[in-house]
Amino acid sequence: MTTKTQPVPPAPTRPPTDGGRGGAHAAAHKEVRIFSRLGYLALIAWTVIVIGPILWTFLASFKNTAEIFSSPWTMPAELRVENWSRAWTTAHVGQYFVNSVLVVAFSTAGTMLLGSMAAYVLARYSFFGNRLVYYLFVAGLAFPMFLAIVPLFYIVKNLGLFNTHTGLVLVYIAYSLPFTVFFLTAFFKTLPTSVAEAGVIDGCSHTRLFFQVMLPMAKPGMVSVAIFNIIGQWAQYLLPVLLISDQNKYVLTQGIAQISINAGYQADWSGLFAALSMSILPMIVVYGIFQRQIQAGLTAGAVK
Amino acid sequence: MATVRYDKATRIYPGTSRPAVDGLELEIGDGEFLVLVGPSGCGKSTSLRMLAGLEDVDQGAIYIQDRDVTNLPPKARDIAMVFQNYALYPHMTVYENMAFALKLRKTPKHEIDVRVKKAAAMLQLEEYLGRKPKALSGGQRQRVAMGRAIVREPQVFLMDEPLSNLDAKLRVQTRSQIATLQADLGITTVYVTHDQVEAMTMGHRVAVMLDGVLQQVASPRELYDKPANVFVAGFMGSPAMNIKKVPLTESGAKFADMILPLERSQIEAASADGGDKHVQVGFRPEDTDLVGAEDGGMPIHVDLVEELGSDAYVYGTVALEGQDERIIVRADPRNAPSLGDTVYVKPRAGQHHAFHAGNGRRL
């Protein structure tokens, strides 16, 4: 406590300054409101653009071809579930679906395992060439896939992996690593060093420290990148077209393309939309389940 | 239980020329509670981390119980550490946090259980064993961090400012708990803090560091009564000791109109080594008396009075060699002077400290 026993001088009287600034303040406030309204408008437009086509596809998958063309903007007259079963069996979408799930499951698992290990080492160990390796990965981000098509084809072929799912999985992993490493390196850097040190003092080896201490802490970031990779690899079209030619080994994107190519004059539009819906659904489910973690991952480190 | 010995241990961070810890020589006895204290950047944490094995030792060596641990990894040193931000594993429960190190050592399950529960009982954590750290308060997290160290039953405890994230009241409470706990367990402890009150109250001995160099190691009492140099004198004690550079006369130090008597040997030592006919003298705020104007004290113009309840500290200025210098003295809180008063202050006889004007060493 501080005591001042001297008489306190009266506070200097100041002319009220509010009058001059009040107007400007209100104007600024108005501006903010206009911007936030514009923001909402943009978000609404964005929502319509994203959800509209998906919804339209779903509705169309229950119509028949005539209905799709005669009344594209109405609800289906009846729920023609046979479109879905026809697509699943007759158009082999079931087979393609299983192929896609297998390929994406293995490639995502591989990407996450290798990517997290690489990112962890790049983020937390200093060694000669660390930056170089990191920048090589970052450079991979900027490398257009089309440039790699021809060499990639020959590499995979020479490895004897042409027309195999293993080959596709390996290429997916290679293709997904740059972003995964880039993102996770930043994420591992935000994790507190002292927890790692506590692990070291408790007696962890490097491997155990990674798998039992650091990796669980990186879960939000891992989930975000995993979802990103799953969606990206699920929707991949160019690479399967390049590397898989056997129809039995087609992935979903190829299968769907097959339906529209085979259509000719007698197109099965409703079957196509049913197949499309089947390919969209799993991604919506995955995203819905992990949405919370994605948000946590994207904002991690922003605020403590 | 073990002794710890730093033998000229030096740490130079890559890319810097000045050592962060410079030739540290320090022996810590079995079961001793040693506090490393100093301002931020003085090398105290680095010294601790060198002992933990988290920091390389560039020169010299470190021994735990006469075993050279300089190049051993942390897990081979049989130490446990409490971190400033606790560094709990966020994805593990309190129980798992405390059991983790034992699990890594392949301790039998039932023994882990016994030890964790015992530590939890000691720290009043029993009801929180199933919780994750984020569901605990700051004080509880701090206790979990302590518990994690205790269950290890290590040879040495290392604590890196374990109280600085607690609020003031809890800090005082936990301070005494840690001291009691250490006394009960009898495990050699090295404790780092920047807070001289913690150092004084907790340590059996206190090591004061500045700029990577050990300044003095002594019991809190000795450190307070016989500081080895100007830095230690100014660092230990709150409010700080009044230390001023004043002219040297034949009988002592000329402080305003007073002569603070110095011994013959002190005056000789002060004159040597480029003493420049000056000496630094210091006296603590509580080693003073307020006297009447005619009793020969130095006149002090009061700028500020801090009332703490038990004490009142008077901040004022005195003219020394034509310059206004700040002086702090303790006064009777029921009879404290007021702002703007002039009071007369006399340091108590024999309670002042003298230091060399140039190198700051105690005379």
Interface residues (C-beta under 8 A of the other chain):
Chain A: M1 T2 T3 K4 T5 Q6 P192 S194 V195 E197 A198 G199 V200 I201 D202 G203 C204 R208 V213 P216 M217 K219
Chain B: A52 G53 L54 P73 P74 K75 I79 A80 M81 F83 Q84 N85 A87 L88 Y89 P90 H91 F100 A101 L104 R105 R148 R152 L304 V305 E306 E307 L308 G309 A336 S338 L339 G340
